[in-house]
């Protein structure tokens, strides 16, 4: 399904039957066997110059053609087709010398072995490409994770927890917290000098001045 094959003109069974019937009337068994051997040799030579992919395509095309032929035949035509094929194989076996038959078997064995080796090599290449693709995807994911780690390391400590996966904003609480971040307290204008100061700056200044005055007084008394 989904593939197109060149259609063969004529009916294969009809051609076989006509050829066999004509051969029976005008050819001797030796001539029939010679013709069958010649056709077989031609097919073998043709397969010998084909690549494994072309051989697989040819087998698929032949299988598809046989299925179409059987679908269009009646039961009598299928029986006749099987008889013609059986008769042709019997004639070929009877007229083929043992040495030639052994050579043909060896040639078929070598061709099947080459086909299996080609398929195994193709499977190995496919597996190698799959492993390379998996390794590249893993490298890309690791590079992305490294970018995230570097970004987290470069952030300031106050914002590092905010980007942590298990961090909850509600855990940071207090007077000067807004949206999970610590903020500076609001400044105020000093009533004594009119300067803008942070909370507690005036008290700290007064404490420092008081400490300095006490130190000066102690120095004067002791001297």
Buried (B, 14 or more C-beta within 10 A) or exposed (E): EEEEEEEEEEBBBEEBBEBBEEBEEEBEEEEBBEBBBEEBEEEEEEBEEEEBEEBBBBEEBEEEBEEBBEEEBEEEBEEBBEEBEEBBEEBBEEBBEEEEEEEBEEEEEEBEEEBEEBEEEEEEEEEEEEEEEEEEEEEEEEEEEEEEEEEEEEEEEEEEBEEEEEEEEEEBEEEEEEEBEEEEEEEEEEEEEEEEBEEEBBEEBEEEEEEEEEEEEEEEEEE
